[in-house]
Amino acid sequence: MEGAELEPAQDVAAPNAPVRHTGRGCDVMSRFMDVHHGMTGITADQLKQAHQADLDIEKDEGVHFEKAWADPESGTIYCLSEAPSAEAVQRVHERAGHPADEVHAVPLAV
Amino acid sequence: MEGAELEPAQDVAAPNAPVRHTGRGCDVMSRFMDVHHGMTGITADQLKQAHQADLDIEKDEGVHFEKAWADPESGTIYCLSEAPSAEAVQRVHERAGHPADEVHAVPLAV
């Protein structure tokens, strides 16, 4: 039976928390889920362009946006990222023109 | 430069929408993100047990819970699944003892 194995990110302070060497030294990375509201009717192309706008500048903040999912009906978008902080995630989104409404660290994952 | 490729699930009605053969015939599958609130202080073990409780019964509804992420500080949990409907996702969560507060179809993904 397919069991639920914990991801390595189960404890931010754990010794095996991923570390990324950035221009600013060494950041302990965490996973974040951020949420955008008010994007009713977003299209596949618009999602792709918004995601690309993040990818283009993310390295400046030591962030990597792994995935994004969108519900055009409710206008809700979820973005999963690995980053040194929630603030770094929001700075990338703001510079790309689409600040998040919520940013949550998600240290636990299965 | 790492481009943003669209996932096959970009259009629920698209001909390449995944189809799952279930005991009830043939369901066109979609991806869903559901959200649970009020789980402040959830531990890694509790998340693992909750996810396992879903995995144990999901096949009854033709659902598959792919991933779950948790923020113990805000008590927010995000679950990504593939399912024939939002109702099927909620039925599994209810039977497992943890109904979702929101369930969104996320037909677009990058």
Backbone of each chain as ProteinMPNN parsed JSONL, in Angstrom:
{"seq_chain_A": "MEGAELEPAQDVAAPNAPVRHTGRGCDVMSRFMDVHHGMTGITADQLKQAHQADLDIEKDEGVHFEKAWADPESGTIYCLSEAPSAEAVQRVHERAGHPADEVHAVPLAV", "coords_chain_A": {"N_chain_A": [[0.878, -1.178, 0.0], [0.582, 2.173, -0.835], [2.573, 4.189, 1.042], [2.686, 7.112, 3.29], [5.319, 8.954, 2.935], [7.492, 11.16, 4.685], [8.565, 14.296, 3.466], [11.932, 15.606, 3.005], [11.789, 18.168, 3.963], [10.627, 18.32, 6.452], [11.203, 19.609, 8.784], [12.022, 22.815, 9.403], [14.245, 23.66, 10.861], [15.722, 21.455, 10.886], [18.719, 19.512, 10.526], [18.976, 18.627, 7.927], [17.849, 20.55, 6.391], [17.451, 22.156, 3.267], [20.141, 24.036, 1.854], [21.0, 27.033, 0.251], [23.471, 28.459, -1.741], [23.904, 31.75, -2.242], [24.337, 34.924, -3.881], [24.477, 36.391, -1.648], [25.725, 34.961, 0.294], [24.892, 32.313, 2.399], [21.861, 30.767, 2.445], [19.397, 29.323, 4.538], [17.006, 27.28, 3.269], [13.471, 27.275, 2.865], [10.199, 25.882, 2.316], [7.48, 27.471, 0.681], [4.003, 28.303, 0.407], [2.225, 30.383, -1.562], [-0.616, 32.535, -2.016], [-2.788, 33.9, -4.374], [-5.519, 36.052, -4.861], [-8.503, 37.11, -6.685], [-8.031, 36.753, -9.393], [-9.871, 36.104, -11.35], [-10.946, 34.32, -14.203], [-8.442, 34.023, -15.283], [-6.164, 33.08, -17.88], [-4.543, 30.241, -19.515], [-2.261, 31.121, -20.843], [-1.802, 33.587, -19.59], [-1.219, 32.767, -17.001], [1.133, 31.365, -17.482], [2.794, 33.429, -18.422], [2.915, 35.064, -16.139], [4.147, 33.353, -14.335], [6.575, 32.995, -15.64], [7.583, 35.584, -15.477], [8.197, 35.689, -12.79], [10.179, 33.67, -12.685], [12.146, 34.864, -14.175], [13.346, 36.783, -12.519], [13.787, 35.666, -10.071], [16.178, 34.652, -9.03], [17.588, 36.782, -8.047], [16.723, 37.053, -5.468], [17.273, 34.672, -4.349], [15.289, 32.805, -4.583], [13.183, 30.071, -5.653], [10.606, 29.395, -7.758], [8.641, 26.706, -7.848], [6.21, 25.499, -8.726], [2.968, 26.366, -10.033], [-0.534, 26.719, -9.614], [-3.779, 27.231, -10.936], [-7.106, 28.446, -10.465], [-9.346, 29.454, -12.542], [-12.042, 30.036, -12.184], [-12.631, 30.766, -9.492], [-10.679, 32.554, -9.311], [-8.351, 32.08, -7.93], [-4.929, 31.532, -7.157], [-2.251, 29.35, -6.576], [1.051, 29.222, -5.461], [3.955, 27.365, -5.274], [7.025, 27.484, -3.627], [10.598, 27.555, -3.098], [12.541, 29.132, -0.755], [14.515, 31.7, 0.972], [13.014, 33.232, 2.729], [9.666, 34.389, 3.616], [9.358, 37.009, 2.994], [11.18, 37.365, 0.917], [9.961, 35.85, -1.092], [7.627, 37.379, -1.494], [8.808, 39.772, -2.357], [9.801, 39.128, -4.881], [7.412, 38.507, -6.228], [6.136, 41.001, -6.047], [7.841, 42.692, -7.523], [7.479, 41.474, -9.964], [4.984, 42.255, -10.514], [2.713, 41.113, -9.413], [1.702, 40.925, -6.503], [1.402, 38.652, -3.722], [-1.523, 37.532, -1.852], [-1.447, 36.061, 0.402], [1.227, 34.498, 2.169], [2.605, 31.559, 3.113], [4.811, 29.745, 5.191], [5.603, 26.38, 4.583], [6.656, 24.061, 6.214], [6.179, 21.399, 6.635], [5.566, 18.467, 4.789], [4.013, 15.945, 2.79]], "CA_chain_A": [[0.0, 0.0, 0.0], [1.424, 3.374, -0.987], [2.594, 4.867, 2.35], [2.931, 8.564, 3.226], [6.665, 9.249, 3.409], [7.683, 12.6, 4.908], [9.574, 14.956, 2.638], [13.057, 16.079, 3.834], [11.568, 19.535, 4.502], [9.586, 18.264, 7.504], [11.456, 20.501, 9.934], [12.875, 23.876, 8.847], [15.532, 23.774, 11.565], [16.401, 20.152, 10.852], [20.055, 19.606, 9.904], [19.002, 18.366, 6.47], [17.129, 21.599, 5.664], [18.28, 22.522, 2.12], [20.857, 25.312, 1.964], [21.359, 27.513, -1.093], [24.537, 29.472, -1.768], [23.448, 32.853, -3.096], [25.27, 36.047, -3.936], [24.548, 37.048, -0.325], [26.235, 34.008, 1.301], [24.317, 30.982, 2.484], [20.523, 30.877, 3.025], [18.656, 28.09, 4.836], [15.811, 27.389, 2.443], [12.209, 26.672, 3.323], [9.168, 25.862, 1.263], [6.373, 28.399, 0.903], [2.848, 28.311, -0.487], [1.57, 31.694, -1.506], [-1.964, 32.513, -2.601], [-3.271, 35.137, -5.001], [-6.968, 36.08, -5.101], [-8.915, 38.155, -7.617], [-7.549, 36.505, -10.765], [-10.965, 35.41, -12.037], [-10.856, 34.282, -15.663], [-7.066, 33.95, -15.782], [-6.006, 32.096, -18.959], [-3.316, 29.45, -19.432], [-1.139, 31.965, -21.274], [-1.52, 34.601, -18.565], [-0.539, 32.085, -15.887], [2.478, 31.044, -17.963], [3.576, 34.671, -18.457], [3.142, 35.518, -14.761], [5.147, 32.453, -13.761], [7.867, 33.313, -16.288], [8.048, 36.872, -14.923], [8.846, 35.342, -11.515], [11.403, 32.89, -12.945], [13.175, 35.751, -14.739], [14.034, 37.626, -11.521], [13.809, 35.001, -8.755], [17.543, 34.388, -8.535], [18.041, 37.968, -7.292], [16.323, 36.897, -4.057], [17.558, 33.296, -3.902], [14.004, 32.096, -4.534], [12.828, 29.305, -6.852], [9.175, 29.058, -7.871], [8.625, 25.348, -8.384], [4.948, 25.166, -9.405], [1.818, 27.257, -9.789], [-1.812, 26.138, -10.023], [-4.767, 28.317, -10.986], [-8.539, 28.18, -10.599], [-9.887, 30.651, -13.188], [-13.411, 30.323, -11.752], [-12.625, 31.562, -8.25], [-9.6, 33.547, -9.418], [-7.341, 31.759, -6.919], [-3.696, 30.941, -7.668], [-1.345, 28.841, -5.544], [2.426, 29.111, -5.947], [4.862, 26.663, -4.361], [8.39, 27.959, -3.872], [11.647, 27.334, -2.104], [13.043, 30.503, -0.583], [15.083, 31.964, 2.285], [12.02, 33.855, 3.615], [8.397, 34.785, 2.998], [9.559, 38.349, 2.443], [11.866, 37.226, -0.377], [8.929, 35.401, -2.033], [6.758, 38.518, -1.807], [9.544, 40.794, -3.121], [9.834, 38.701, -6.286], [6.052, 38.67, -6.784], [5.829, 42.435, -6.191], [8.608, 43.206, -8.661], [6.912, 40.907, -11.194], [3.698, 42.902, -10.753], [1.533, 40.41, -8.892], [1.932, 40.568, -5.098], [0.534, 37.594, -3.176], [-2.397, 37.95, -0.759], [-1.0, 35.294, 1.569], [2.441, 33.698, 1.978], [2.753, 30.658, 4.261], [5.866, 28.72, 5.212], [5.008, 25.04, 4.716], [7.803, 23.201, 6.544], [5.785, 19.985, 6.649], [5.021, 18.027, 3.486], [3.995, 14.48, 2.564]], "C_chain_A": [[0.915, 1.228, 0.0], [1.418, 4.159, 0.328], [2.902, 6.337, 2.191], [4.316, 8.801, 3.794], [6.812, 10.741, 3.6], [8.777, 13.102, 3.991], [10.725, 15.412, 3.53], [12.76, 17.416, 4.489], [10.697, 19.501, 5.735], [9.933, 19.146, 8.692], [12.473, 21.532, 9.466], [14.231, 23.876, 9.539], [16.326, 22.469, 11.49], [17.746, 20.299, 10.143], [19.996, 19.389, 8.393], [18.189, 19.4, 5.709], [18.028, 22.045, 4.51], [18.914, 23.899, 2.325], [21.211, 25.751, 0.556], [22.413, 28.606, -0.964], [24.106, 30.555, -2.754], [24.529, 33.94, -3.094], [25.46, 36.65, -2.555], [25.086, 36.068, 0.716], [25.39, 32.753, 1.252], [22.941, 31.074, 3.162], [19.963, 29.501, 3.347], [17.314, 28.237, 4.127], [14.622, 26.724, 3.105], [11.255, 26.651, 2.145], [8.039, 26.798, 1.654], [5.249, 28.106, -0.089], [2.271, 29.706, -0.408], [0.296, 31.659, -2.34], [-2.304, 33.904, -3.147], [-4.778, 34.995, -5.2], [-7.271, 37.131, -6.169], [-8.431, 37.961, -9.032], [-8.62, 35.745, -11.568], [-10.774, 35.478, -13.541], [-9.444, 34.203, -16.19], [-6.951, 32.855, -16.84], [-4.689, 31.337, -18.752], [-2.112, 30.302, -19.819], [-0.77, 32.995, -20.207], [-0.797, 33.983, -17.371], [0.922, 31.824, -16.268], [3.357, 32.301, -17.953], [3.904, 35.166, -17.044], [4.234, 34.675, -14.102], [6.529, 32.757, -14.34], [8.444, 34.616, -15.743], [8.719, 36.653, -13.565], [10.189, 34.65, -11.767], [12.537, 33.806, -13.408], [13.974, 36.502, -13.669], [14.26, 36.911, -10.182], [15.2, 34.846, -8.152], [18.087, 35.579, -7.742], [17.762, 37.817, -5.797], [16.614, 35.496, -3.527], [16.308, 32.447, -3.767], [13.915, 31.194, -5.762], [11.353, 28.924, -6.778], [9.066, 27.73, -8.591], [7.387, 25.089, -9.229], [3.917, 26.265, -9.142], [0.576, 26.572, -10.34], [-2.837, 27.268, -9.982], [-6.181, 27.774, -11.16], [-9.174, 29.433, -11.194], [-11.282, 31.03, -12.67], [-13.434, 31.175, -10.476], [-11.547, 32.645, -8.293], [-8.485, 33.317, -8.416], [-6.128, 31.098, -7.569], [-2.828, 30.53, -6.487], [0.05, 28.714, -6.149], [3.26, 28.427, -4.864], [6.277, 27.113, -4.667], [9.328, 27.489, -2.773], [12.357, 28.673, -1.972], [13.663, 30.659, 0.809], [14.085, 32.591, 3.255], [10.743, 34.168, 2.853], [8.551, 36.157, 2.349], [10.226, 38.28, 1.062], [10.866, 36.776, -1.446], [8.076, 36.588, -2.474], [7.499, 39.573, -2.617], [9.594, 40.414, -4.604], [8.467, 38.934, -6.917], [5.715, 40.152, -7.004], [6.543, 43.011, -7.402], [8.038, 42.697, -9.983], [5.509, 41.458, -11.451], [2.487, 42.161, -10.229], [1.784, 39.964, -7.447], [0.945, 39.501, -4.622], [-0.354, 38.187, -2.075], [-2.027, 37.241, 0.537], [0.319, 34.609, 1.203], [2.637, 32.863, 3.243], [3.997, 29.784, 4.117], [5.166, 27.372, 5.355], [6.138, 24.032, 4.99], [7.463, 21.708, 6.53], [5.192, 19.612, 5.298], [5.033, 16.497, 3.46], [3.618, 14.217, 1.109]], "O_chain_A": [[1.891, 1.295, 0.746], [0.394, 4.73, 0.702], [3.322, 6.783, 1.124], [4.481, 8.845, 5.013], [6.322, 11.521, 2.784], [9.782, 12.429, 3.766], [10.512, 15.594, 4.728], [13.408, 17.774, 5.473], [10.076, 20.51, 6.071], [9.071, 19.416, 9.529], [13.622, 21.203, 9.17], [15.258, 24.07, 8.888], [17.457, 22.39, 11.97], [17.884, 21.134, 9.249], [20.844, 19.892, 7.656], [17.862, 19.199, 4.539], [19.217, 22.289, 4.712], [18.3, 24.803, 2.893], [21.67, 24.942, -0.25], [22.266, 29.547, -0.185], [23.962, 30.3, -3.95], [25.516, 33.846, -2.364], [26.453, 37.33, -2.295], [24.925, 36.309, 1.913], [25.189, 32.182, 0.18], [22.865, 31.425, 4.339], [20.042, 28.597, 2.515], [16.58, 29.197, 4.358], [14.763, 25.73, 3.818], [11.471, 27.305, 1.125], [7.688, 26.901, 2.829], [5.48, 27.725, -1.237], [1.875, 30.168, 0.662], [0.159, 30.848, -3.256], [-2.132, 34.922, -2.478], [-5.258, 33.954, -5.648], [-6.412, 37.94, -6.517], [-8.419, 38.916, -9.809], [-8.302, 34.858, -12.36], [-10.481, 36.537, -14.096], [-9.231, 34.302, -17.398], [-7.58, 31.806, -16.707], [-3.846, 31.722, -17.942], [-1.058, 30.212, -19.188], [0.407, 33.247, -19.95], [0.114, 34.584, -16.802], [1.829, 32.04, -15.465], [4.512, 32.255, -17.532], [5.015, 35.625, -16.778], [5.116, 35.191, -13.415], [7.525, 32.773, -13.617], [9.657, 34.736, -15.568], [9.685, 37.337, -13.225], [11.2, 34.989, -11.153], [13.708, 33.584, -13.099], [15.144, 36.822, -13.88], [14.855, 37.48, -9.267], [15.379, 34.9, -6.935], [18.941, 35.412, -6.871], [18.473, 38.379, -4.964], [16.251, 35.165, -2.398], [16.25, 31.511, -2.97], [14.501, 31.504, -6.799], [10.916, 28.229, -5.861], [9.356, 27.628, -9.783], [7.484, 24.528, -10.321], [3.999, 26.992, -8.152], [0.618, 25.929, -11.389], [-2.782, 28.144, -9.119], [-6.423, 26.804, -11.878], [-9.508, 30.367, -10.466], [-11.663, 32.2, -12.711], [-14.156, 32.168, -10.389], [-11.499, 33.531, -7.439], [-7.748, 34.245, -8.082], [-6.269, 30.22, -8.419], [-2.689, 31.276, -5.517], [0.206, 28.156, -7.235], [3.273, 28.845, -3.706], [6.692, 27.126, -5.826], [8.911, 27.089, -1.686], [12.731, 29.28, -2.975], [13.385, 29.87, 1.712], [14.269, 32.502, 4.469], [10.726, 34.21, 1.623], [7.964, 36.437, 1.304], [9.88, 39.039, 0.157], [10.91, 37.259, -2.577], [7.83, 36.783, -3.664], [6.898, 40.212, -3.481], [9.448, 41.271, -5.475], [8.37, 39.491, -8.011], [5.097, 40.517, -8.004], [5.946, 43.725, -8.207], [8.1, 43.389, -10.999], [4.908, 41.164, -12.485], [1.354, 42.521, -10.548], [2.045, 38.789, -7.187], [-0.202, 39.459, -5.066], [-0.008, 39.189, -1.449], [-2.264, 37.756, 1.63], [0.507, 34.19, 0.061], [2.815, 33.417, 4.328], [4.219, 29.164, 3.076], [4.241, 27.234, 6.155], [6.52, 23.257, 4.114], [8.351, 20.862, 6.426], [4.402, 20.368, 4.733], [5.919, 15.849, 4.017], [3.541, 13.061, 0.691]]}, "seq_chain_B": "MEGAELEPAQDVAAPNAPVRHTGRGCDVMSRFMDVHHGMTGITADQLKQAHQADLDIEKDEGVHFEKAWADPESGTIYCLSEAPSAEAVQRVHERAGHPADEVHAVPLAV", "coords_chain_B": {"N_chain_B": [[17.459, 29.361, -20.346], [15.264, 28.507, -17.83], [12.196, 27.581, -18.909], [8.612, 28.225, -18.669], [6.724, 25.623, -18.865], [3.517, 24.476, -19.889], [1.442, 22.361, -18.007], [-0.066, 19.149, -18.844], [-2.614, 19.302, -17.851], [-3.898, 21.632, -18.643], [-6.385, 22.257, -19.622], [-9.462, 21.396, -18.581], [-11.46, 20.285, -20.21], [-10.024, 19.537, -22.315], [-8.953, 17.28, -24.925], [-6.839, 15.763, -23.996], [-7.245, 15.443, -21.317], [-6.684, 13.681, -18.336], [-7.958, 10.379, -17.911], [-9.621, 8.24, -15.711], [-10.159, 4.841, -15.073], [-12.618, 3.591, -13.152], [-14.356, 1.759, -10.594], [-16.8, 2.642, -11.144], [-17.019, 3.055, -13.844], [-15.887, 5.377, -16.147], [-14.036, 8.112, -15.346], [-13.51, 11.544, -16.046], [-10.631, 13.11, -15.14], [-9.632, 15.71, -12.906], [-7.478, 18.273, -11.567], [-7.242, 19.209, -8.143], [-7.008, 21.692, -5.56], [-7.189, 21.599, -2.196], [-8.044, 23.225, 0.894], [-7.351, 23.364, 4.327], [-8.215, 24.871, 7.36], [-7.377, 26.028, 10.741], [-5.69, 24.139, 11.903], [-3.686, 24.631, 13.712], [-0.423, 24.175, 15.015], [-0.125, 21.613, 14.082], [1.595, 18.485, 13.846], [4.426, 16.778, 12.278], [3.978, 14.026, 12.307], [1.186, 13.911, 12.711], [0.283, 15.078, 10.345], [1.17, 13.194, 8.539], [-0.316, 10.94, 9.328], [-2.927, 11.84, 8.832], [-2.84, 12.203, 6.078], [-2.345, 9.578, 5.305], [-4.724, 8.392, 6.112], [-6.446, 9.42, 4.222], [-5.314, 8.291, 1.896], [-5.857, 5.627, 2.364], [-8.587, 5.253, 1.785], [-9.163, 6.519, -0.563], [-9.439, 5.39, -3.082], [-12.019, 4.425, -3.263], [-13.494, 6.543, -4.16], [-12.329, 7.18, -6.504], [-10.277, 8.982, -6.32], [-7.023, 10.563, -6.06], [-4.749, 11.536, -3.727], [-2.113, 13.548, -4.119], [-0.129, 15.219, -2.935], [0.588, 16.904, 0.179], [0.815, 19.881, 2.065], [1.865, 21.628, 4.986], [1.346, 24.337, 7.252], [2.191, 24.749, 10.357], [2.089, 27.002, 11.985], [0.139, 28.882, 11.116], [-1.813, 27.079, 10.926], [-2.692, 26.108, 8.515], [-3.433, 23.91, 5.839], [-2.598, 22.509, 2.734], [-3.841, 20.522, 0.141], [-3.099, 18.642, -2.666], [-4.77, 17.103, -5.295], [-5.902, 14.542, -7.575], [-8.906, 14.029, -9.173], [-12.337, 12.967, -9.848], [-14.231, 14.892, -9.191], [-14.926, 17.866, -7.184], [-16.59, 17.281, -5.12], [-16.105, 14.574, -4.709], [-13.504, 14.672, -3.685], [-14.01, 16.006, -1.265], [-15.708, 14.157, -0.026], [-13.973, 12.031, 0.546], [-12.198, 13.286, 2.361], [-14.02, 13.954, 4.383], [-14.911, 11.441, 5.271], [-12.5, 10.553, 6.233], [-12.283, 12.092, 8.414], [-11.486, 14.738, 8.37], [-12.75, 17.249, 7.08], [-12.436, 19.494, 4.276], [-11.955, 23.104, 4.18], [-12.049, 24.605, 1.92], [-12.36, 23.784, -1.526], [-10.832, 23.753, -4.545], [-11.021, 23.51, -8.055], [-8.172, 23.143, -10.054], [-7.452, 23.647, -12.976], [-5.453, 24.758, -14.466], [-1.95, 24.726, -14.703], [1.504, 25.304, -14.068]], "CA_chain_B": [[16.643, 29.867, -19.231], [14.221, 27.524, -17.513], [10.923, 28.157, -19.346], [7.423, 27.74, -17.944], [5.935, 24.768, -19.748], [2.192, 24.2, -19.324], [1.155, 20.969, -17.684], [-1.152, 18.616, -19.696], [-3.963, 19.519, -17.266], [-4.227, 23.062, -18.703], [-7.793, 22.539, -19.932], [-10.19, 20.204, -18.116], [-12.241, 19.662, -21.296], [-9.12, 19.201, -23.431], [-8.966, 15.837, -25.231], [-5.803, 14.964, -23.291], [-7.505, 15.412, -19.871], [-6.504, 12.294, -17.896], [-9.186, 9.626, -17.639], [-9.318, 7.099, -14.821], [-11.193, 3.799, -15.069], [-12.935, 3.271, -11.745], [-15.425, 0.771, -10.441], [-18.081, 3.24, -11.604], [-16.931, 3.379, -15.279], [-14.752, 6.118, -16.64], [-14.142, 9.498, -14.888], [-12.534, 12.53, -16.532], [-10.0, 13.568, -13.918], [-9.125, 17.09, -12.837], [-6.666, 18.485, -10.365], [-7.881, 20.056, -7.137], [-6.268, 22.098, -4.372], [-8.129, 21.919, -1.114], [-7.409, 23.972, 1.987], [-7.893, 23.163, 5.67], [-7.788, 25.88, 8.331], [-7.625, 25.619, 12.122], [-4.823, 23.015, 12.299], [-2.509, 25.234, 14.344], [0.399, 23.27, 15.823], [-0.09, 20.234, 13.569], [2.953, 17.928, 13.824], [4.749, 15.985, 11.082], [3.294, 12.727, 12.421], [-0.249, 14.1, 12.518], [0.057, 15.299, 8.913], [1.405, 11.897, 7.88], [-1.467, 10.073, 9.633], [-4.111, 12.369, 8.135], [-2.661, 11.901, 4.647], [-2.508, 8.12, 5.156], [-6.162, 8.103, 6.261], [-7.03, 9.7, 2.9], [-4.814, 7.307, 0.926], [-6.47, 4.316, 2.628], [-9.966, 5.127, 1.29], [-9.373, 7.372, -1.737], [-9.814, 4.633, -4.301], [-13.48, 4.269, -3.287], [-14.075, 7.691, -4.863], [-11.549, 7.459, -7.713], [-9.454, 10.168, -6.027], [-5.668, 10.299, -5.579], [-4.107, 12.676, -3.061], [-0.732, 13.509, -4.571], [0.782, 15.903, -2.012], [-0.006, 17.798, 1.176], [1.784, 20.76, 2.7], [1.244, 22.187, 6.188], [1.947, 25.461, 7.991], [1.707, 24.595, 11.734], [1.929, 28.299, 12.645], [-1.195, 29.443, 10.813], [-2.784, 25.977, 10.948], [-3.231, 25.938, 7.154], [-2.938, 22.748, 5.105], [-2.971, 22.47, 1.319], [-3.782, 19.165, -0.406], [-3.232, 18.571, -4.125], [-5.297, 15.78, -5.649], [-6.502, 14.306, -8.89], [-10.207, 13.477, -8.772], [-13.415, 13.227, -10.805], [-14.996, 16.089, -8.816], [-14.613, 18.46, -5.878], [-17.404, 16.554, -4.14], [-15.418, 13.303, -4.391], [-12.391, 15.044, -2.799], [-14.561, 16.323, 0.061], [-16.252, 12.929, 0.599], [-12.848, 11.282, 1.134], [-11.723, 14.034, 3.536], [-15.033, 13.854, 5.452], [-14.86, 10.072, 5.815], [-11.228, 10.403, 6.967], [-12.397, 12.864, 9.653], [-10.956, 16.112, 8.315], [-13.303, 17.93, 5.907], [-11.704, 20.69, 3.835], [-12.711, 24.353, 4.25], [-12.183, 25.06, 0.528], [-11.876, 22.842, -2.55], [-10.795, 24.458, -5.837], [-10.456, 22.86, -9.249], [-7.041, 23.931, -10.577], [-7.214, 23.069, -14.295], [-4.244, 25.344, -15.071], [-0.751, 24.507, -13.871], [2.81, 25.47, -14.745]], "C_chain_B": [[15.472, 28.899, -19.077], [12.852, 28.126, -17.871], [9.781, 27.565, -18.566], [6.604, 26.93, -18.926], [4.593, 24.475, -19.104], [2.067, 22.703, -19.102], [0.043, 20.454, -18.593], [-2.534, 18.992, -19.162], [-4.459, 20.927, -17.535], [-5.675, 23.302, -19.09], [-8.582, 21.282, -19.607], [-10.874, 19.515, -19.272], [-11.327, 19.224, -22.438], [-9.135, 17.691, -23.664], [-7.928, 15.074, -24.413], [-6.01, 14.996, -21.787], [-7.402, 13.955, -19.423], [-7.845, 11.639, -17.576], [-8.813, 8.458, -16.741], [-10.488, 6.136, -14.862], [-11.423, 3.39, -13.615], [-14.046, 2.231, -11.733], [-16.731, 1.295, -11.018], [-18.005, 3.576, -13.089], [-15.709, 4.234, -15.501], [-14.889, 7.593, -16.231], [-13.093, 10.376, -15.565], [-11.945, 13.185, -15.283], [-9.574, 15.026, -14.035], [-8.25, 17.184, -11.605], [-7.374, 19.462, -9.449], [-6.854, 20.451, -6.076], [-7.318, 22.354, -3.305], [-7.361, 22.463, 0.08], [-8.138, 23.674, 3.296], [-7.344, 24.277, 6.557], [-7.971, 25.322, 9.74], [-6.784, 24.455, 12.593], [-3.54, 23.557, 12.94], [-1.76, 24.206, 15.185], [0.454, 21.848, 15.306], [1.37, 19.744, 13.518], [3.162, 17.129, 12.54], [4.006, 14.644, 11.137], [1.796, 12.855, 12.17], [-0.58, 14.313, 11.036], [0.165, 13.961, 8.179], [0.201, 10.972, 8.11], [-2.718, 10.517, 8.885], [-4.039, 12.024, 6.655], [-2.867, 10.409, 4.405], [-3.983, 7.733, 5.252], [-6.89, 8.385, 4.949], [-6.627, 8.621, 1.893], [-5.537, 5.956, 1.086], [-7.841, 4.157, 1.98], [-10.192, 5.845, -0.04], [-9.883, 6.635, -2.966], [-11.331, 4.427, -4.389], [-14.144, 5.38, -4.11], [-13.308, 8.026, -6.146], [-10.667, 8.69, -7.569], [-8.014, 9.694, -5.757], [-5.092, 11.588, -5.014], [-2.61, 12.596, -3.333], [0.229, 14.078, -3.528], [-0.032, 16.668, -0.963], [1.121, 18.597, 1.825], [1.106, 21.401, 3.906], [2.073, 23.319, 6.783], [1.419, 25.385, 9.425], [1.421, 25.937, 12.421], [0.535, 28.889, 12.366], [-2.27, 28.359, 10.853], [-3.407, 25.712, 9.594], [-2.6, 24.715, 6.498], [-3.471, 22.8, 3.681], [-2.822, 21.033, 0.832], [-4.013, 19.24, -1.906], [-3.724, 17.172, -4.47], [-5.736, 15.747, -7.105], [-7.801, 13.569, -8.608], [-11.242, 13.747, -9.857], [-14.238, 14.462, -10.465], [-14.543, 16.613, -7.45], [-15.384, 17.718, -4.783], [-16.727, 15.242, -3.729], [-14.246, 13.571, -3.446], [-12.925, 15.252, -1.384], [-15.117, 15.076, 0.749], [-15.134, 12.115, 1.249], [-12.385, 11.976, 2.415], [-12.721, 13.902, 4.698], [-14.969, 12.476, 6.104], [-13.579, 9.864, 6.629], [-11.219, 11.277, 8.221], [-11.832, 14.265, 9.595], [-11.475, 16.799, 7.05], [-12.501, 19.185, 5.56], [-12.592, 21.921, 4.015], [-12.946, 24.936, 2.859], [-11.716, 23.932, -0.377], [-11.962, 23.566, -3.889], [-10.29, 23.541, -6.938], [-9.297, 23.745, -9.706], [-6.639, 23.354, -11.941], [-5.933, 23.599, -14.957], [-3.06, 25.118, -14.14], [0.487, 24.762, -14.717], [3.921, 24.978, -13.814]], "O_chain_B": [[14.799, 28.531, -20.039], [12.398, 29.067, -17.218], [9.931, 26.548, -17.889], [5.867, 27.493, -19.735], [4.527, 24.248, -17.896], [2.527, 21.894, -19.908], [-0.743, 21.265, -19.082], [-3.51, 19.006, -19.911], [-5.318, 21.423, -16.807], [-6.175, 24.414, -18.921], [-8.416, 20.243, -20.247], [-10.882, 18.286, -19.333], [-11.781, 18.617, -23.408], [-9.307, 16.914, -22.725], [-8.096, 13.882, -24.157], [-5.107, 14.637, -21.032], [-7.977, 13.077, -20.067], [-8.748, 12.277, -17.035], [-7.817, 7.772, -16.975], [-11.645, 6.528, -14.71], [-10.513, 2.903, -12.945], [-14.597, 1.884, -12.778], [-17.642, 0.531, -11.338], [-18.855, 4.324, -13.573], [-14.608, 3.865, -15.092], [-15.788, 8.27, -16.73], [-11.924, 10.0, -15.648], [-12.676, 13.746, -14.467], [-9.209, 15.506, -15.108], [-8.268, 16.32, -10.729], [-8.016, 20.411, -9.898], [-5.96, 19.678, -5.732], [-8.208, 23.19, -3.465], [-6.173, 22.19, 0.247], [-9.365, 23.724, 3.368], [-6.154, 24.589, 6.511], [-8.621, 24.294, 9.934], [-7.124, 23.829, 13.597], [-2.453, 23.015, 12.738], [-2.361, 23.463, 15.961], [0.995, 20.963, 15.969], [2.271, 20.513, 13.183], [2.213, 16.84, 11.811], [3.469, 14.186, 10.128], [1.202, 12.012, 11.498], [-1.582, 13.804, 10.532], [-0.649, 13.645, 7.312], [-0.247, 10.298, 7.182], [-3.474, 9.692, 8.371], [-5.028, 11.61, 6.049], [-3.49, 10.017, 3.418], [-4.434, 6.836, 4.54], [-7.837, 7.682, 4.598], [-7.456, 8.105, 1.144], [-5.794, 5.246, 0.113], [-8.231, 3.036, 1.653], [-11.292, 5.79, -0.59], [-10.645, 7.17, -3.771], [-11.867, 4.272, -5.487], [-15.215, 5.185, -4.683], [-13.594, 9.029, -6.8], [-10.346, 9.358, -8.551], [-7.802, 8.576, -5.287], [-4.962, 12.592, -5.714], [-1.925, 11.698, -2.844], [1.278, 13.492, -3.263], [-1.186, 17.028, -1.194], [2.208, 18.084, 2.096], [-0.09, 21.689, 3.863], [3.303, 23.275, 6.816], [0.331, 25.888, 9.705], [0.601, 26.0, 13.337], [-0.152, 29.337, 13.284], [-3.466, 28.65, 10.821], [-4.506, 25.164, 9.506], [-1.39, 24.506, 6.585], [-4.644, 23.097, 3.453], [-1.798, 20.395, 1.079], [-4.994, 19.824, -2.365], [-3.171, 16.177, -4.001], [-5.911, 16.775, -7.758], [-7.799, 12.579, -7.875], [-11.062, 14.637, -10.687], [-14.881, 15.032, -11.347], [-13.882, 15.918, -6.678], [-14.893, 17.55, -3.666], [-16.768, 14.848, -2.563], [-14.011, 12.801, -2.515], [-12.36, 14.736, -0.419], [-15.013, 14.945, 1.969], [-15.299, 11.577, 2.344], [-12.2, 11.322, 3.441], [-12.32, 13.756, 5.852], [-14.973, 12.357, 7.329], [-13.567, 9.099, 7.593], [-10.272, 11.224, 9.006], [-11.702, 14.927, 10.626], [-10.747, 16.925, 6.066], [-11.959, 19.851, 6.442], [-13.818, 21.816, 4.005], [-13.913, 25.666, 2.637], [-10.783, 23.205, -0.037], [-13.05, 23.95, -4.318], [-9.265, 22.876, -6.785], [-9.431, 24.968, -9.741], [-5.625, 22.666, -12.058], [-5.396, 22.983, -15.878], [-3.169, 25.303, -12.928], [0.515, 24.477, -15.914], [5.096, 25.023, -14.177]]}, "name": "protein", "num_of_chains": 2, "seq": "MEGAELEPAQDVAAPNAPVRHTGRGCDVMSRFMDVHHGMTGITADQLKQAHQADLDIEKDEGVHFEKAWADPESGTIYCLSEAPSAEAVQRVHERAGHPADEVHAVPLAVMEGAELEPAQDVAAPNAPVRHTGRGCDVMSRFMDVHHGMTGITADQLKQAHQADLDIEKDEGVHFEKAWADPESGTIYCLSEAPSAEAVQRVHERAGHPADEVHAVPLAV"}
